[in-house]
Amino acid sequence: MFCDTGFLYAALTRGDRHYERAGELLEECQHQRVRMFSTWEVISETVTLLTYRLHSQAGIGFLDTMKPVLSLVPVTEAVLAEAEQVFRRHVRSRRLSFCDAISFVVVTTLLDNIPCLSFDEDFRGLGLTVIG
C-alpha cells in the first residue's frame, strides 16, 4: 500500500475526521503484514503539516514512530520530470499538489499501481485505487 500525507496525518491526529478509519486501516495492514510505501516528499509534507497544525513534538513523533515502518521509494530525476508533466496537465482542472503528482508517478511507474491509503479525492481523480 502507498501511504499519502492525508492518511498519515489522519492516523496521528485525534481531531481529524478520518482518525478512526486511519487507525483501523493501520491495524489491518499490521495484522496482514502489508508492506507500506511512501516517499521522502510525503514524509516532508506530513512532518510539516503535523508541526504547523499541532506542535513540533507531533512532527518528531511521526519521524520516530511512523517513518521507520514505511518503505521509502527513491524519487529519481526521471520521476520528477514525469511528475512535472502530470502536474502541468492536471493542475488547472483539479487541486493537485506537486507532491501528489510525484506520488502518482511513483505508484503508476515504480509500484505497479498498488492501492493507496488516502482520504484525498485527487488520488481517485487521477485514477489511482484508493482505500480510505
Secondary structure, 3 states (H helix, E strand, C coil): CEECHHHHHHHHCCCCCCHHHHHHHHHHHHHCCCCEEECHHHHHHHHHHHHHHCCHHHHHHHHHHCHHHEEECCCCHHHHHHHHHHHHHHCCCCCCCHHHHHHHHHHHHHCCCCCEECCCHHHHHCCCCEEC
